[in-house]
Amino acid sequence: MTKRPDVVPRLLDRGGAAAYLSCSTDTVDRLIATGALSVVRLPAARHRNGAAVVASCRRILVDRLDCDRLVDSCHDDGVRPSRTPSPSTDRGATR
């Protein structure tokens, strides 16, 4: 399969989801295990003894939009934090 640089993939593998969420693949596995992220199972046709068998792909794929929803739901009080550092956390502040 040829990758096109102008196409942003909607489905991410475990490593891609980890990179997208800025976490480890172990964390992605835990998010899947707890149901915080859903796995997308694409159909895959296989042939056994000349007969077509429809099964699902074994690859673990995560929808990028589910990752976005997870991040949006994790903001404290549903409000996105401001980008301005508070005086108590500003390391350059003098006392």
TORKOL-4160 file (C-alpha; in steps of 0.2 Angstrom, whole numbers, padded with zeros to 4 digits, m for minus):
95
<pt num="1" X="0000" Y="0000" Z="0000"/>
<pt num="2" X="0007" Y="0017" Z="m0005"/>
<pt num="3" X="0006" Y="0030" Z="0009"/>
<pt num="4" X="0000" Y="0048" Z="0003"/>
<pt num="5" X="0007" Y="0062" Z="0013"/>
<pt num="6" X="m0008" Y="0072" Z="0011"/>
<pt num="7" X="m0020" Y="0059" Z="0019"/>
<pt num="8" X="m0022" Y="0059" Z="0038"/>
<pt num="9" X="m0026" Y="0041" Z="0044"/>
<pt num="10" X="m0042" Y="0040" Z="0053"/>
<pt num="11" X="m0037" Y="0023" Z="0061"/>
<pt num="12" X="m0022" Y="0021" Z="0071"/>
<pt num="13" X="m0012" Y="0006" Z="0077"/>
<pt num="14" X="m0007" Y="0004" Z="0095"/>
<pt num="15" X="0009" Y="0014" Z="0092"/>
<pt num="16" X="0000" Y="0027" Z="0082"/>
<pt num="17" X="m0013" Y="0030" Z="0095"/>
<pt num="18" X="0001" Y="0031" Z="0109"/>
<pt num="19" X="0010" Y="0044" Z="0099"/>
<pt num="20" X="m0006" Y="0053" Z="0096"/>
<pt num="21" X="m0011" Y="0053" Z="0114"/>
<pt num="22" X="0007" Y="0056" Z="0120"/>
<pt num="23" X="0007" Y="0040" Z="0131"/>
<pt num="24" X="0015" Y="0023" Z="0130"/>
<pt num="25" X="0007" Y="0008" Z="0121"/>
<pt num="26" X="0005" Y="0000" Z="0138"/>
<pt num="27" X="m0007" Y="0015" Z="0142"/>
<pt num="28" X="m0016" Y="0012" Z="0126"/>
<pt num="29" X="m0018" Y="m0006" Z="0130"/>
<pt num="30" X="m0025" Y="m0001" Z="0147"/>
<pt num="31" X="m0037" Y="0012" Z="0140"/>
<pt num="32" X="m0044" Y="m0002" Z="0128"/>
<pt num="33" X="m0045" Y="m0015" Z="0142"/>
<pt num="34" X="m0055" Y="m0003" Z="0153"/>
<pt num="35" X="m0067" Y="0003" Z="0138"/>
<pt num="36" X="m0060" Y="0020" Z="0138"/>
<pt num="37" X="m0055" Y="0017" Z="0120"/>
<pt num="38" X="m0064" Y="0006" Z="0107"/>
<pt num="39" X="m0055" Y="m0006" Z="0095"/>
<pt num="40" X="m0061" Y="m0005" Z="0077"/>
<pt num="41" X="m0062" Y="m0022" Z="0069"/>
<pt num="42" X="m0061" Y="m0022" Z="0050"/>
<pt num="43" X="m0068" Y="m0037" Z="0041"/>
<pt num="44" X="m0055" Y="m0048" Z="0032"/>
<pt num="45" X="m0059" Y="m0061" Z="0020"/>
<pt num="46" X="m0049" Y="m0077" Z="0021"/>
<pt num="47" X="m0049" Y="m0093" Z="0011"/>
<pt num="48" X="m0049" Y="m0110" Z="0019"/>
<pt num="49" X="m0050" Y="m0126" Z="0009"/>
<pt num="50" X="m0055" Y="m0115" Z="m0006"/>
<pt num="51" X="m0070" Y="m0108" Z="0004"/>
<pt num="52" X="m0071" Y="m0089" Z="0008"/>
<pt num="53" X="m0072" Y="m0086" Z="0027"/>
<pt num="54" X="m0076" Y="m0069" Z="0033"/>
<pt num="55" X="m0067" Y="m0065" Z="0049"/>
<pt num="56" X="m0061" Y="m0049" Z="0057"/>
<pt num="57" X="m0043" Y="m0042" Z="0056"/>
<pt num="58" X="m0032" Y="m0046" Z="0070"/>
<pt num="59" X="m0024" Y="m0029" Z="0070"/>
<pt num="60" X="m0028" Y="m0018" Z="0085"/>
<pt num="61" X="m0035" Y="m0001" Z="0077"/>
<pt num="62" X="m0041" Y="0014" Z="0086"/>
<pt num="63" X="m0052" Y="0028" Z="0078"/>
<pt num="64" X="m0043" Y="0045" Z="0080"/>
<pt num="65" X="m0060" Y="0053" Z="0083"/>
<pt num="66" X="m0062" Y="0041" Z="0099"/>
<pt num="67" X="m0045" Y="0048" Z="0104"/>
<pt num="68" X="m0051" Y="0066" Z="0102"/>
<pt num="69" X="m0066" Y="0062" Z="0112"/>
<pt num="70" X="m0056" Y="0054" Z="0126"/>
<pt num="71" X="m0045" Y="0069" Z="0128"/>
<pt num="72" X="m0060" Y="0081" Z="0127"/>
<pt num="73" X="m0068" Y="0071" Z="0141"/>
<pt num="74" X="m0053" Y="0071" Z="0152"/>
<pt num="75" X="m0052" Y="0090" Z="0155"/>
<pt num="76" X="m0055" Y="0095" Z="0173"/>
<pt num="77" X="m0073" Y="0102" Z="0175"/>
<pt num="78" X="m0075" Y="0100" Z="0157"/>
<pt num="79" X="m0066" Y="0117" Z="0155"/>
<pt num="80" X="m0050" Y="0117" Z="0145"/>
<pt num="81" X="m0035" Y="0124" Z="0155"/>
<pt num="82" X="m0029" Y="0142" Z="0150"/>
<pt num="83" X="m0012" Y="0143" Z="0142"/>
<pt num="84" X="m0006" Y="0157" Z="0154"/>
<pt num="85" X="0004" Y="0150" Z="0169"/>
<pt num="86" X="m0001" Y="0155" Z="0186"/>
<pt num="87" X="0011" Y="0165" Z="0197"/>
<pt num="88" X="0014" Y="0150" Z="0209"/>
<pt num="89" X="0019" Y="0139" Z="0194"/>
<pt num="90" X="0030" Y="0152" Z="0185"/>
<pt num="91" X="0047" Y="0146" Z="0188"/>
<pt num="92" X="0055" Y="0162" Z="0182"/>
<pt num="93" X="0045" Y="0173" Z="0195"/>
<pt num="94" X="0055" Y="0182" Z="0208"/>
<pt num="95" X="0049" Y="0181" Z="0226"/>
